């Protein structure tokens, strides 16, 4: 399954369980008019931000065998250094096991 499909599963499931889920725009934008790609200004930002009962978790979703980019690794270090919770998830089942 593609990462986008795994993200949707996680988002839908956590939403049903009462979490507020934000799908972060981690991809740039293609401007057809100018034929230019504008990269995201949030390099390394996790795919999902999930919030429930004052608990905030950043979730980076990867398909099986996928690896974090250097920017994603740096974001994780920065987030955790400031007390944030971060999860690297390869499946919905993994999120259920770690969060719920």
PEURSUL-V54544 format. One line per field, one symbol per residue. ss: DSSP state (A for helix, B for strand, O for the rest). phi: phi as a letter, one per 20 degrees, with the letter a starting at -180 (. if undefined). burial: b if it has 9 or more other C-alpha atoms within 8 Angstrom, else e. Layout:
BEGIN
ss=???
phi=???
burial=???
END
This chain:
BEGIN
ss=OOAAAAAAAAAAAAAAOOOBBBBOOOOOBBBOOOOBBBOOOOOOOOOBBBBBOOBBBBBBBOOOOOOOOAAAAAAAAAAAAOOOBBBBBOOAAAAAAAAO
phi=.fggffgfgfgfffffeneeddefeddfceeffelcedffedfngffcdccblmedcecedcfgnfcffffffffgfffffenedccdcdafgffgfeee
burial=eebeebbebbbeebbeeebbbeebebebeebeeeeeeeebeeebbbbbbbbbeeebbbbbbbbeeeeeeebbbbbbeebbeeebbbeebbbbebbeeeee
END
